[in-house]
Amino acid sequence: MTIDQPLTLLGGLTPQAFMRDYWQRKPLLIRQAIPGFKPSLSISDIRQLVKREEVESRLIWHDAKGWNMKSGPFARLPSAKQANWTLLAQSVDLHDDATAGLVHQFRFISDARLDDAMISIATDGGGVGPHFDSYDVFLLQAHGQRRWRISQQADLTLEAGLPLKILKDFKAEEEFVLEPGDMLYLPPHAAHDGVAQGDCMTISIGFRAPTQAVLACGMLEAANDQIMANLGDTGGLYALPVIPGPALASTFKDPGTPATDSPAALPQTLIDATLKAVQKIKFDEALAERFLGQWLTEPPANAYFEPGDDDTDLSNGLPANGRLALDRCTRLMYRNRQLFINGEVACMPATTALRKLADTRALDGGDPLARKLKPEERQMLNEWLQEGWLHYIAR
C-alpha cells in the first residue's frame, strides 16, 4: 500500500493525511468508501454463524422494561419481523476470508493496533443505545440503512444498573443516514448512537487500545517468564538479558541479625533485599519487544487453523508458479531481527523475505526473495504449512 496515494476508502484522503488529521482526533463521514459494496456474508449467514460455539456473539433488545442483553451461542433468534433487536457477531474475520480481506484494506494502520471485525445485524429500530468506545472504529454500512447520531461531548457519565454501557445524557451534535458502502470513522470516546432503519447490517472494524495497566502487567509477566527461563538456561539465540541467572539465584542472607522480641514484624533487611532484587531486572526495549511481539500475535481462543497438506514441501524451494499466503487467523509481526508468529518467537530471525511475507501476507514464487530463501527458512515455512498457519497456493 502506498501511504501517499489518495484512497476512495478514505474519501480521497491519503493514509498519511487521514492519520495526521483524523486518527484519534475527530470523526469522519465517508460517502461510498467502498462503492457498490456487497457483504460477503448475508443476514441469514450471520444468523447461522452465531449458532456456533466458537463464535462470540450477543443479542441486544429494547422493550418496555428497558435494555436487555444475552450472550450466544444462539439456537434460536427473534423473528426478522420483530422490531428493536440487534445481533452482534464478534471477530468475523477469523471465520470468513472475505471479511479478513476487508480488514486488510486498513493496514495503513499498524497490525499491532488491529482488533477485529464485528458484524451487527438488526431489525427496524435495533441498536445498542447511545454509548462510547475506548478505541478507534470504522463503521461500514453493509446492508440497509442506519441512522447515526454522534457527539464529541465531554460528559460520558453512564446509566447505572444496566447490562449495557448507555450514556446517561447523550446530546447529538451531528446526524447521518448511512447507505451500503458509506463509512463513519469515530475516534475513542466519541459518543454515538446508531439505529437501524429497516433490516440492517453494519461492519465495525475496531482497533485495540490497551490501558497502561495492561501494558505494565504484561511487562511484569514477561519479566517473570524471562527470569525463570534465565535461571534454567542463560544461553540460546533469543535469550534476553533481563538479568543473568546467577544474579537472582542466590538466597537471602542476614548474618549478624539480632534476636527479636517482635517476631511478627516484617524485617527491614528482607524488605531492602526485595527492593534490591527488583532493581536488577532490566525493563528495557528488548523485554518490551518480546512481550508485545508475543502478546499482539497471540491468536484468539476461537481461531482455528486447518492442518496443512502433507504433500507440500518447500525443501527444494518455492515453485515459481505458486505463492505462499498467511492463513486469515495468522498474526505475523517483526521488530528489528526478531520475528513473532501466533504468540511465539520464530526460530529464525526476521530476514527481508520473512518481513515481506509479514507486510504483504503473501510471497510469490517468482519473487527474487523467494528464490533466495535459505534451507533453514524453508524448513520453518514447511512447519508453518503443517500447522495451517501458512498455505501454498498453486497457479
DAMOLIN-V805221 format. One record per residue. N is the residue number from 1. RES is the residue in one letter. SS is DSSP state (helix for helix, strand for strand, loop for the rest). PSI is psi in whole degrees, -180 to 180 (none if undefined). D_FIRST is the distance of its C-alpha to the first C-alpha in whole Angstrom. Layout:
n:N res:RES ss:SS psi:PSI d_first:D_FIRST
n:N res:RES ss:SS psi:PSI d_first:D_FIRST
This chain:
n:1 res:M ss:loop psi:132 d_first:0
n:2 res:T ss:loop psi:114 d_first:4
n:3 res:I ss:loop psi:-8 d_first:6
n:4 res:D ss:loop psi:9 d_first:9
n:5 res:Q ss:loop psi:129 d_first:8
n:6 res:P ss:strand psi:140 d_first:11
n:7 res:L ss:loop psi:134 d_first:10
n:8 res:T ss:helix psi:-36 d_first:13
n:9 res:L ss:helix psi:-30 d_first:13
n:10 res:L ss:helix psi:23 d_first:13
n:11 res:G ss:loop psi:30 d_first:16
n:12 res:G ss:loop psi:-4 d_first:15
n:13 res:L ss:loop psi:151 d_first:14
n:14 res:T ss:strand psi:155 d_first:11
n:15 res:P ss:helix psi:-38 d_first:9
n:16 res:Q ss:helix psi:-47 d_first:11
n:17 res:A ss:helix psi:-41 d_first:14
n:18 res:F ss:helix psi:-48 d_first:14
n:19 res:M ss:helix psi:-34 d_first:14
n:20 res:R ss:helix psi:-41 d_first:17
n:21 res:D ss:helix psi:-24 d_first:19
n:22 res:Y ss:loop psi:-40 d_first:19
n:23 res:W ss:loop psi:122 d_first:18
n:24 res:Q ss:loop psi:15 d_first:21
n:25 res:R ss:loop psi:-59 d_first:23
n:26 res:K ss:loop psi:157 d_first:24
n:27 res:P ss:loop psi:159 d_first:23
n:28 res:L ss:strand psi:122 d_first:21
n:29 res:L ss:strand psi:129 d_first:22
n:30 res:I ss:strand psi:108 d_first:20
n:31 res:R ss:loop psi:131 d_first:22
n:32 res:Q ss:loop psi:53 d_first:20
n:33 res:A ss:loop psi:-36 d_first:17
n:34 res:I ss:loop psi:92 d_first:17
n:35 res:P ss:loop psi:135 d_first:19
n:36 res:G ss:loop psi:27 d_first:22
n:37 res:F ss:loop psi:134 d_first:21
n:38 res:K ss:loop psi:124 d_first:23
n:39 res:P ss:loop psi:150 d_first:23
n:40 res:S ss:loop psi:-24 d_first:23
n:41 res:L ss:loop psi:138 d_first:26
n:42 res:S ss:loop psi:172 d_first:29
n:43 res:I ss:helix psi:-40 d_first:31
n:44 res:S ss:helix psi:-39 d_first:34
n:45 res:D ss:helix psi:-41 d_first:31
n:46 res:I ss:helix psi:-39 d_first:30
n:47 res:R ss:helix psi:-35 d_first:34
n:48 res:Q ss:helix psi:-37 d_first:34
n:49 res:L ss:helix psi:-40 d_first:32
n:50 res:V ss:loop psi:0 d_first:33
n:51 res:K ss:loop psi:-15 d_first:37
n:52 res:R ss:loop psi:141 d_first:35
n:53 res:E ss:loop psi:-36 d_first:36
n:54 res:E ss:loop psi:-1 d_first:32
n:55 res:V ss:loop psi:118 d_first:31
n:56 res:E ss:loop psi:130 d_first:31
n:57 res:S ss:strand psi:158 d_first:33
n:58 res:R ss:strand psi:144 d_first:35
n:59 res:L ss:strand psi:127 d_first:37
n:60 res:I ss:strand psi:134 d_first:38
n:61 res:W ss:strand psi:160 d_first:40
n:62 res:H ss:strand psi:127 d_first:43
n:63 res:D ss:strand psi:-167 d_first:46
n:64 res:A ss:loop psi:-24 d_first:49
n:65 res:K ss:loop psi:-7 d_first:50
n:66 res:G ss:strand psi:-153 d_first:46
n:67 res:W ss:strand psi:142 d_first:43
n:68 res:N ss:strand psi:150 d_first:43
n:69 res:M ss:strand psi:142 d_first:40
n:70 res:K ss:strand psi:140 d_first:40
n:71 res:S ss:strand psi:148 d_first:38
n:72 res:G ss:loop psi:-176 d_first:37
n:73 res:P ss:loop psi:160 d_first:37
n:74 res:F ss:loop psi:119 d_first:39
n:75 res:A ss:loop psi:-34 d_first:42
n:76 res:R ss:loop psi:150 d_first:42
n:77 res:L ss:loop psi:161 d_first:41
n:78 res:P ss:loop psi:159 d_first:42
n:79 res:S ss:loop psi:146 d_first:43
n:80 res:A ss:loop psi:-17 d_first:40
n:81 res:K ss:loop psi:-13 d_first:43
n:82 res:Q ss:loop psi:130 d_first:44
n:83 res:A ss:loop psi:169 d_first:42
n:84 res:N ss:loop psi:30 d_first:40
n:85 res:W ss:strand psi:154 d_first:38
n:86 res:T ss:strand psi:139 d_first:35
n:87 res:L ss:strand psi:127 d_first:33
n:88 res:L ss:strand psi:125 d_first:31
n:89 res:A ss:strand psi:117 d_first:29
n:90 res:Q ss:loop psi:152 d_first:27
n:91 res:S ss:loop psi:47 d_first:24
n:92 res:V ss:helix psi:-24 d_first:24
n:93 res:D ss:helix psi:-17 d_first:20
n:94 res:L ss:helix psi:-16 d_first:23
n:95 res:H ss:loop psi:-6 d_first:25
n:96 res:D ss:loop psi:122 d_first:22
n:97 res:D ss:helix psi:-41 d_first:20
n:98 res:A ss:helix psi:-37 d_first:18
n:99 res:T ss:helix psi:-38 d_first:18
n:100 res:A ss:helix psi:-40 d_first:16
n:101 res:G ss:helix psi:-37 d_first:14
n:102 res:L ss:helix psi:-45 d_first:14
n:103 res:V ss:helix psi:-37 d_first:14
n:104 res:H ss:helix psi:-14 d_first:10
n:105 res:Q ss:helix psi:-14 d_first:9
n:106 res:F ss:helix psi:22 d_first:10
n:107 res:R ss:loop psi:17 d_first:8
n:108 res:F ss:loop psi:-7 d_first:7
n:109 res:I ss:loop psi:140 d_first:11
n:110 res:S ss:loop psi:139 d_first:12
n:111 res:D ss:loop psi:-27 d_first:14
n:112 res:A ss:loop psi:-23 d_first:17
n:113 res:R ss:loop psi:-20 d_first:17
n:114 res:L ss:strand psi:134 d_first:16
n:115 res:D ss:strand psi:-76 d_first:20
n:116 res:D ss:strand psi:179 d_first:20
n:117 res:A ss:strand psi:115 d_first:20
n:118 res:M ss:strand psi:137 d_first:24
n:119 res:I ss:strand psi:129 d_first:25
n:120 res:S ss:strand psi:137 d_first:28
n:121 res:I ss:strand psi:148 d_first:31
n:122 res:A ss:strand psi:153 d_first:34
n:123 res:T ss:loop psi:175 d_first:37
n:124 res:D ss:loop psi:127 d_first:38
n:125 res:G ss:loop psi:-5 d_first:39
n:126 res:G ss:loop psi:146 d_first:37
n:127 res:G ss:loop psi:-178 d_first:35
n:128 res:V ss:loop psi:13 d_first:35
n:129 res:G ss:loop psi:164 d_first:36
n:130 res:P ss:loop psi:129 d_first:35
n:131 res:H ss:strand psi:-178 d_first:33
n:132 res:F ss:loop psi:155 d_first:31
n:133 res:D ss:loop psi:155 d_first:28
n:134 res:S ss:loop psi:16 d_first:27
n:135 res:Y ss:loop psi:166 d_first:24
n:136 res:D ss:loop psi:146 d_first:21
n:137 res:V ss:strand psi:141 d_first:20
n:138 res:F ss:strand psi:125 d_first:19
n:139 res:L ss:strand psi:104 d_first:21
n:140 res:L ss:strand psi:123 d_first:20
n:141 res:Q ss:strand psi:127 d_first:24
n:142 res:A ss:strand psi:-32 d_first:24
n:143 res:H ss:strand psi:141 d_first:27
n:144 res:G ss:strand psi:-158 d_first:30
n:145 res:Q ss:strand psi:148 d_first:30
n:146 res:R ss:strand psi:133 d_first:30
n:147 res:R ss:strand psi:120 d_first:32
n:148 res:W ss:strand psi:133 d_first:30
n:149 res:R ss:strand psi:132 d_first:32
n:150 res:I ss:strand psi:161 d_first:31
n:151 res:S ss:strand psi:147 d_first:32
n:152 res:Q ss:loop psi:30 d_first:31
n:153 res:Q ss:loop psi:150 d_first:35
n:154 res:A ss:loop psi:-28 d_first:36
n:155 res:D ss:loop psi:107 d_first:39
n:156 res:L ss:loop psi:31 d_first:37
n:157 res:T ss:loop psi:137 d_first:40
n:158 res:L ss:strand psi:153 d_first:40
n:159 res:E ss:loop psi:137 d_first:43
n:160 res:A ss:loop psi:149 d_first:45
n:161 res:G ss:loop psi:18 d_first:46
n:162 res:L ss:loop psi:154 d_first:43
n:163 res:P ss:loop psi:-10 d_first:41
n:164 res:L ss:loop psi:159 d_first:38
n:165 res:K ss:loop psi:95 d_first:37
n:166 res:I ss:loop psi:131 d_first:38
n:167 res:L ss:strand psi:137 d_first:38
n:168 res:K ss:loop psi:-38 d_first:42
n:169 res:D ss:loop psi:77 d_first:42
n:170 res:F ss:loop psi:128 d_first:38
n:171 res:K ss:loop psi:104 d_first:39
n:172 res:A ss:loop psi:139 d_first:36
n:173 res:E ss:loop psi:-28 d_first:35
n:174 res:E ss:strand psi:156 d_first:32
n:175 res:E ss:strand psi:135 d_first:32
n:176 res:F ss:strand psi:148 d_first:30
n:177 res:V ss:strand psi:122 d_first:30
n:178 res:L ss:strand psi:136 d_first:27
n:179 res:E ss:loop psi:165 d_first:27
n:180 res:P ss:loop psi:130 d_first:24
n:181 res:G ss:loop psi:-20 d_first:21
n:182 res:D ss:loop psi:153 d_first:22
n:183 res:M ss:strand psi:144 d_first:20
n:184 res:L ss:strand psi:123 d_first:21
n:185 res:Y ss:strand psi:134 d_first:20
n:186 res:L ss:strand psi:130 d_first:23
n:187 res:P ss:loop psi:171 d_first:23
n:188 res:P ss:loop psi:143 d_first:25
n:189 res:H ss:loop psi:14 d_first:29
n:190 res:A ss:loop psi:120 d_first:28
n:191 res:A ss:strand psi:139 d_first:31
n:192 res:H ss:strand psi:155 d_first:31
n:193 res:D ss:strand psi:117 d_first:33
n:194 res:G ss:strand psi:128 d_first:31
n:195 res:V ss:strand psi:129 d_first:34
n:196 res:A ss:strand psi:139 d_first:34
n:197 res:Q ss:strand psi:91 d_first:35
n:198 res:G ss:strand psi:-171 d_first:36
n:199 res:D ss:strand psi:138 d_first:35
n:200 res:C ss:strand psi:146 d_first:31
n:201 res:M ss:strand psi:132 d_first:28
n:202 res:T ss:strand psi:136 d_first:25
n:203 res:I ss:strand psi:123 d_first:22
n:204 res:S ss:strand psi:116 d_first:22
n:205 res:I ss:strand psi:108 d_first:18
n:206 res:G ss:strand psi:153 d_first:20
n:207 res:F ss:strand psi:131 d_first:19
n:208 res:R ss:loop psi:146 d_first:22
n:209 res:A ss:loop psi:86 d_first:24
n:210 res:P ss:loop psi:145 d_first:26
n:211 res:T ss:loop psi:163 d_first:29
n:212 res:Q ss:helix psi:-35 d_first:31
n:213 res:A ss:helix psi:-42 d_first:34
n:214 res:V ss:helix psi:-44 d_first:31
n:215 res:L ss:helix psi:-42 d_first:29
n:216 res:A ss:helix psi:-45 d_first:33
n:217 res:C ss:helix psi:-39 d_first:34
n:218 res:G ss:helix psi:-42 d_first:32
n:219 res:M ss:helix psi:-40 d_first:32
n:220 res:L ss:helix psi:-41 d_first:36
n:221 res:E ss:helix psi:-40 d_first:36
n:222 res:A ss:helix psi:-39 d_first:33
n:223 res:A ss:helix psi:-41 d_first:36
n:224 res:N ss:helix psi:-45 d_first:39
n:225 res:D ss:helix psi:-42 d_first:37
n:226 res:Q ss:helix psi:-34 d_first:37
n:227 res:I ss:helix psi:-48 d_first:40
n:228 res:M ss:helix psi:-39 d_first:42
n:229 res:A ss:helix psi:-43 d_first:40
n:230 res:N ss:helix psi:-27 d_first:41
n:231 res:L ss:helix psi:-30 d_first:44
n:232 res:G ss:helix psi:-30 d_first:44
n:233 res:D ss:loop psi:111 d_first:42
n:234 res:T ss:loop psi:4 d_first:41
n:235 res:G ss:loop psi:-164 d_first:39
n:236 res:G ss:loop psi:152 d_first:37
n:237 res:L ss:loop psi:-37 d_first:33
n:238 res:Y ss:loop psi:18 d_first:31
n:239 res:A ss:loop psi:138 d_first:35
n:240 res:L ss:loop psi:141 d_first:34
n:241 res:P ss:loop psi:52 d_first:36
n:242 res:V ss:loop psi:-51 d_first:37
n:243 res:I ss:loop psi:145 d_first:41
n:244 res:P ss:loop psi:144 d_first:43
n:245 res:G ss:helix psi:-51 d_first:45
n:246 res:P ss:helix psi:-24 d_first:48
n:247 res:A ss:helix psi:-30 d_first:47
n:248 res:L ss:helix psi:5 d_first:48
n:249 res:A ss:helix psi:-22 d_first:50
n:250 res:S ss:loop psi:147 d_first:53
n:251 res:T ss:loop psi:160 d_first:55
n:252 res:F ss:loop psi:135 d_first:56
n:253 res:K ss:loop psi:141 d_first:60
n:254 res:D ss:loop psi:58 d_first:62
n:255 res:P ss:loop psi:145 d_first:65
n:256 res:G ss:loop psi:4 d_first:68
n:257 res:T ss:loop psi:128 d_first:67
n:258 res:P ss:loop psi:161 d_first:70
n:259 res:A ss:loop psi:152 d_first:71
n:260 res:T ss:loop psi:146 d_first:70
n:261 res:D ss:loop psi:8 d_first:72
n:262 res:S ss:loop psi:72 d_first:69
n:263 res:P ss:loop psi:-19 d_first:67
n:264 res:A ss:loop psi:-9 d_first:65
n:265 res:A ss:loop psi:138 d_first:63
n:266 res:L ss:loop psi:130 d_first:60
n:267 res:P ss:loop psi:139 d_first:61
n:268 res:Q ss:helix psi:-34 d_first:59
n:269 res:T ss:helix psi:-36 d_first:59
n:270 res:L ss:helix psi:-37 d_first:56
n:271 res:I ss:helix psi:-45 d_first:54
n:272 res:D ss:helix psi:-42 d_first:54
n:273 res:A ss:helix psi:-37 d_first:53
n:274 res:T ss:helix psi:-47 d_first:50
n:275 res:L ss:helix psi:-38 d_first:49
n:276 res:K ss:helix psi:-38 d_first:49
n:277 res:A ss:helix psi:-42 d_first:47
n:278 res:V ss:helix psi:-36 d_first:44
n:279 res:Q ss:helix psi:-16 d_first:44
n:280 res:K ss:loop psi:-13 d_first:43
n:281 res:I ss:loop psi:133 d_first:40
n:282 res:K ss:loop psi:104 d_first:37
n:283 res:F ss:loop psi:86 d_first:35
n:284 res:D ss:loop psi:-174 d_first:32
n:285 res:E ss:helix psi:-36 d_first:28
n:286 res:A ss:helix psi:-43 d_first:29
n:287 res:L ss:helix psi:-43 d_first:30
n:288 res:A ss:helix psi:-41 d_first:28
n:289 res:E ss:helix psi:-46 d_first:25
n:290 res:R ss:helix psi:-45 d_first:27
n:291 res:F ss:helix psi:-52 d_first:28
n:292 res:L ss:helix psi:-40 d_first:24
n:293 res:G ss:helix psi:-43 d_first:23
n:294 res:Q ss:helix psi:-42 d_first:25
n:295 res:W ss:helix psi:-46 d_first:26
n:296 res:L ss:helix psi:-20 d_first:22
n:297 res:T ss:helix psi:-2 d_first:21
n:298 res:E ss:loop psi:120 d_first:25
n:299 res:P ss:loop psi:148 d_first:25
n:300 res:P ss:loop psi:158 d_first:26
n:301 res:A ss:loop psi:-26 d_first:30
n:302 res:N ss:loop psi:11 d_first:29
n:303 res:A ss:loop psi:141 d_first:26
n:304 res:Y ss:loop psi:131 d_first:28
n:305 res:F ss:loop psi:124 d_first:27
n:306 res:E ss:loop psi:123 d_first:29
n:307 res:P ss:loop psi:145 d_first:30
n:308 res:G ss:loop psi:171 d_first:29
n:309 res:D ss:loop psi:123 d_first:31
n:310 res:D ss:loop psi:-20 d_first:34
n:311 res:D ss:loop psi:-16 d_first:33
n:312 res:T ss:loop psi:124 d_first:30
n:313 res:D ss:loop psi:122 d_first:30
n:314 res:L ss:loop psi:10 d_first:28
n:315 res:S ss:loop psi:-34 d_first:31
n:316 res:N ss:loop psi:12 d_first:31
n:317 res:G ss:loop psi:166 d_first:27
n:318 res:L ss:loop psi:121 d_first:24
n:319 res:P ss:loop psi:140 d_first:25
n:320 res:A ss:loop psi:-26 d_first:24
n:321 res:N ss:loop psi:16 d_first:23
n:322 res:G ss:strand psi:177 d_first:22
n:323 res:R ss:strand psi:156 d_first:19
n:324 res:L ss:strand psi:136 d_first:19
n:325 res:A ss:strand psi:135 d_first:17
n:326 res:L ss:strand psi:144 d_first:17
n:327 res:D ss:loop psi:151 d_first:20
n:328 res:R ss:loop psi:-26 d_first:19
n:329 res:C ss:loop psi:-11 d_first:21
n:330 res:T ss:loop psi:137 d_first:20
n:331 res:R ss:loop psi:119 d_first:18
n:332 res:L ss:strand psi:121 d_first:17
n:333 res:M ss:strand psi:164 d_first:17
n:334 res:Y ss:strand psi:161 d_first:18
n:335 res:R ss:strand psi:119 d_first:20
n:336 res:N ss:loop psi:-120 d_first:21
n:337 res:R ss:loop psi:-6 d_first:23
n:338 res:Q ss:strand psi:142 d_first:23
n:339 res:L ss:strand psi:133 d_first:21
n:340 res:F ss:strand psi:135 d_first:22
n:341 res:I ss:strand psi:126 d_first:22
n:342 res:N ss:loop psi:47 d_first:24
n:343 res:G ss:loop psi:4 d_first:26
n:344 res:E ss:strand psi:156 d_first:27
n:345 res:V ss:strand psi:121 d_first:26
n:346 res:A ss:loop psi:152 d_first:26
n:347 res:C ss:loop psi:-4 d_first:28
n:348 res:M ss:loop psi:150 d_first:26
n:349 res:P ss:loop psi:166 d_first:24
n:350 res:A ss:loop psi:87 d_first:21
n:351 res:T ss:loop psi:171 d_first:20
n:352 res:T ss:helix psi:-42 d_first:17
n:353 res:A ss:helix psi:-42 d_first:17
n:354 res:L ss:helix psi:-31 d_first:18
n:355 res:R ss:helix psi:-40 d_first:15
n:356 res:K ss:helix psi:-40 d_first:12
n:357 res:L ss:helix psi:-40 d_first:14
n:358 res:A ss:helix psi:-43 d_first:13
n:359 res:D ss:helix psi:-37 d_first:10
n:360 res:T ss:helix psi:-10 d_first:9
n:361 res:R ss:loop psi:17 d_first:12
n:362 res:A ss:strand psi:158 d_first:14
n:363 res:L ss:strand psi:118 d_first:15
n:364 res:D ss:strand psi:143 d_first:17
n:365 res:G ss:loop psi:-27 d_first:20
n:366 res:G ss:loop psi:-7 d_first:20
n:367 res:D ss:loop psi:131 d_first:18
n:368 res:P ss:helix psi:-32 d_first:20
n:369 res:L ss:helix psi:-35 d_first:19
n:370 res:A ss:helix psi:-36 d_first:20
n:371 res:R ss:helix psi:-19 d_first:23
n:372 res:K ss:loop psi:8 d_first:24
n:373 res:L ss:loop psi:133 d_first:24
n:374 res:K ss:loop psi:157 d_first:27
n:375 res:P ss:helix psi:-41 d_first:30
n:376 res:E ss:helix psi:-30 d_first:30
n:377 res:E ss:helix psi:-45 d_first:26
n:378 res:R ss:helix psi:-36 d_first:26
n:379 res:Q ss:helix psi:-43 d_first:29
n:380 res:M ss:helix psi:-42 d_first:27
n:381 res:L ss:helix psi:-36 d_first:25
n:382 res:N ss:helix psi:-42 d_first:28
n:383 res:E ss:helix psi:-39 d_first:29
n:384 res:W ss:helix psi:-37 d_first:25
n:385 res:L ss:helix psi:-44 d_first:26
n:386 res:Q ss:helix psi:-33 d_first:30
n:387 res:E ss:helix psi:-17 d_first:28
n:388 res:G ss:loop psi:8 d_first:26
n:389 res:W ss:loop psi:-22 d_first:23
n:390 res:L ss:strand psi:149 d_first:22
n:391 res:H ss:strand psi:143 d_first:22
n:392 res:Y ss:strand psi:130 d_first:23
n:393 res:I ss:strand psi:115 d_first:22
n:394 res:A ss:strand psi:147 d_first:24
n:395 res:R ss:loop psi:none d_first:23
